[in-house]
Amino acid sequence: MIASELESKLPRGAILTAYSGFRAKLGSTPVDYEQVFVYADADEIKRAFKPNGNKEGNLFVLAPDEHLMRLSERGVAPPVQIYVDLWQLGALGSRFAQELEREFAPDPTRALEEAARELGKKCLKG
């Protein structure tokens, strides 16, 4: 089953991470992907996707914890968790992780402006 089809059939309460989480957070991906990683109850996934004995599936179910459930929004893991999960997936995951870093890295110009503003305040006081 292709990734987008798997994602559309996930049961309520499943939390997207890795490639799917990246796409859900940012709206697109740097390259196509085939594997879908979710945090979900394994029994719910089994009910939604009847196991067919195929050991070469592309849906990977990870056990969620209470903190992840609380911090996730609209069925998507927090960016930090997505980053960690991508980091563990080899070359393709690394490419996604680098894109995620760029997207969520502080804007250097904004950081410089803030530093200059603070320095200006100190100079005016001194």
C-alpha positions in Angstrom: 0.0 0.0 0.0 1.4 3.5 -0.8 2.2 5.8 2.0 -0.6 8.3 1.4 -3.2 5.5 1.4 -1.9 4.1 4.6 -1.9 7.6 6.2 -5.5 8.1 5.2 -6.7 4.8 6.7 -5.0 5.2 10.1 -7.4 4.9 13.1 -8.2 8.0 15.2 -5.5 8.4 17.9 -2.6 7.4 15.7 0.2 9.9 15.8 2.3 10.5 12.6 6.0 10.8 12.9 9.1 10.6 10.7 8.4 11.2 7.0 4.6 11.4 7.5 4.9 13.7 10.5 7.3 15.9 8.4 4.7 16.2 5.6 1.9 16.9 8.0 3.8 19.7 9.8 5.4 21.3 6.7 2.9 20.4 3.9 5.4 18.8 1.6 8.5 16.6 1.6 12.0 17.0 0.0 11.6 13.6 -1.7 9.0 10.8 -1.9 8.8 8.2 0.8 7.3 4.7 1.2 7.5 4.0 4.9 4.9 5.2 7.4 5.8 5.5 11.0 3.1 6.0 13.7 2.7 6.0 17.4 -0.4 4.0 18.0 -2.1 1.1 19.9 -1.0 -2.0 18.0 -4.4 -3.6 18.4 -6.2 -0.7 16.9 -3.8 -0.8 13.9 -4.4 -4.6 13.5 -8.2 -3.9 13.4 -7.8 -1.1 10.8 -5.3 -3.1 8.7 -6.0 -6.8 8.7 -2.6 -8.5 8.8 -1.9 -10.5 5.7 1.3 -12.2 6.7 3.3 -10.0 4.4 6.6 -9.4 6.3 7.6 -6.6 3.8 5.0 -4.0 5.0 5.7 -0.3 5.0 3.7 0.6 8.1 5.7 0.7 11.3 3.9 1.0 14.6 5.7 2.4 17.7 4.4 2.3 21.2 3.2 5.8 22.4 3.7 7.1 25.9 1.5 9.5 27.8 3.8 12.5 27.2 3.8 12.0 23.5 0.0 11.7 23.4 -0.3 14.9 25.4 2.2 16.9 23.3 1.1 15.8 19.9 -1.3 18.1 18.0 -3.9 17.0 15.4 -2.4 13.5 15.2 1.1 14.7 14.5 4.1 14.2 16.9 6.0 17.4 18.1 8.8 18.6 15.8 11.5 17.4 18.2 10.1 13.9 18.2 9.8 13.9 14.5 13.5 15.0 14.3 14.6 12.2 16.6 12.7 9.6 14.7 14.0 10.8 11.3 17.6 10.9 12.7 17.4 7.1 13.3 16.3 6.2 9.7 19.6 6.4 7.8 20.4 8.5 4.7 16.8 9.4 3.7 15.8 10.2 7.3 18.9 12.4 7.6 17.8 14.4 4.5 14.4 15.0 6.1 16.1 15.9 9.5 18.3 18.5 7.8 15.3 20.1 6.1 13.5 20.1 9.5 16.5 21.8 11.1 16.4 24.5 8.4 12.7 25.1 8.9 12.8 25.4 12.6 16.2 27.0 13.1 16.1 30.6 14.4 16.3 33.3 11.7 19.9 34.6 12.0 18.8 38.1 11.0 16.2 38.2 13.7 18.8 37.0 16.3 21.2 39.7 15.3 18.5 42.4 15.4 17.6 41.3 19.0 21.2 41.3 20.1 21.7 44.8 18.6 18.6 46.0 20.4 19.8 44.7 23.7 23.2 46.1 23.2 21.6 49.5 22.3 19.6 49.4 25.6 22.8 48.8 27.6 24.6 51.6 25.9 21.8 54.0 26.6 21.8 53.1 30.3 25.6 53.3 30.6 
